Amino acid sequence: MALRITNYPPAFTKSKDTVKKAYRGYKEINLQAIKMIRPNGILMTFSCSQHMKEDLFLQMVREAVRDSGRRCMIIDQRIQSPDHPSLISTDVDLYLKSITLRII
């Protein structure tokens, strides 16, 4: 029998009005994770909020790293895979994004 997941975590923001609050939430979660990970550990962080644009997500991760006092390297950065295609004429569909860090 295959495992089927039916409950997904909610998006931190579902409107432009709550992006600042979501930003703070994403940053706090990532900041605490970075502080907890041992040297040479890996952090994979994701967002499925369409209003958290890719550049804003990267900015948030950079701020979390800076505030942690740790050094980190981006070892991978992605947007959604080909099984979630989006129209080039809009960025609304580009909602999945990830950044993978090595914590030094």
C-alpha positions in Angstrom: 0.0 0.0 0.0 1.4 3.4 -1.0 1.6 6.2 1.5 -0.7 9.1 0.6 -0.3 12.5 2.2 -3.5 14.4 2.2 -2.6 17.3 4.6 0.0 19.8 3.4 1.4 22.6 5.5 -0.4 25.9 4.8 1.3 28.7 2.9 2.6 31.4 5.2 0.9 34.0 3.2 -2.1 33.8 0.9 -2.3 37.5 0.1 0.0 40.5 -0.5 -1.3 42.0 2.7 0.4 39.4 4.9 3.8 39.2 3.1 5.6 41.1 5.9 4.2 38.9 8.6 5.1 35.8 6.6 8.6 37.1 5.9 9.1 37.4 9.7 7.8 33.9 10.2 10.0 32.4 7.5 13.0 34.3 8.8 12.5 33.2 12.4 12.1 29.5 11.5 15.2 29.6 9.3 17.2 31.5 11.9 16.5 29.0 14.6 17.3 26.1 12.2 20.6 27.6 11.2 21.6 28.1 14.9 20.7 24.4 15.7 22.5 22.7 12.7 26.0 21.4 13.4 28.9 22.5 11.2 28.8 21.0 7.7 25.1 20.3 8.2 22.5 21.0 5.5 19.4 23.2 5.6 16.8 22.8 3.0 14.2 25.6 3.1 11.1 25.9 1.0 8.2 28.2 0.3 5.0 27.4 -1.5 3.6 31.0 -1.1 3.1 32.7 -4.4 3.4 36.1 -2.8 6.8 35.3 -1.3 8.7 36.0 -4.5 12.0 34.2 -5.2 14.2 37.3 -4.7 12.4 38.1 -1.4 12.8 34.5 -0.2 16.6 34.7 -0.9 16.8 38.0 0.9 15.0 36.5 3.9 17.5 33.5 4.0 20.4 35.9 3.7 19.1 38.0 6.7 18.6 34.8 8.7 22.2 33.7 8.0 23.5 37.2 8.9 21.5 37.3 12.2 22.6 33.8 13.1 26.3 34.8 13.1 27.1 31.6 11.1 28.6 31.2 7.7 26.6 29.4 5.0 27.0 28.5 1.4 24.2 28.1 -1.1 24.6 24.7 -2.6 21.4 24.6 -4.5 18.5 26.9 -5.4 15.5 25.9 -7.4 12.0 26.8 -8.5 9.2 24.3 -9.1 9.9 21.2 -11.3 8.5 20.5 -14.7 5.5 18.7 -13.3 4.3 22.2 -12.1 4.6 24.2 -15.3 3.7 27.9 -15.3 2.9 30.5 -17.9 5.8 32.8 -18.8 3.4 35.7 -18.9 2.7 35.6 -15.2 4.7 34.9 -12.0 1.5 33.9 -10.1 2.2 30.3 -10.9 5.8 30.4 -9.7 5.0 29.6 -6.1 7.4 26.7 -5.3 11.0 27.6 -4.4 13.8 26.1 -2.4 17.3 27.0 -1.2 19.7 24.5 0.2 22.5 25.7 2.5 25.6 24.1 3.9 26.1 25.5 7.4 29.8 26.1 8.0 
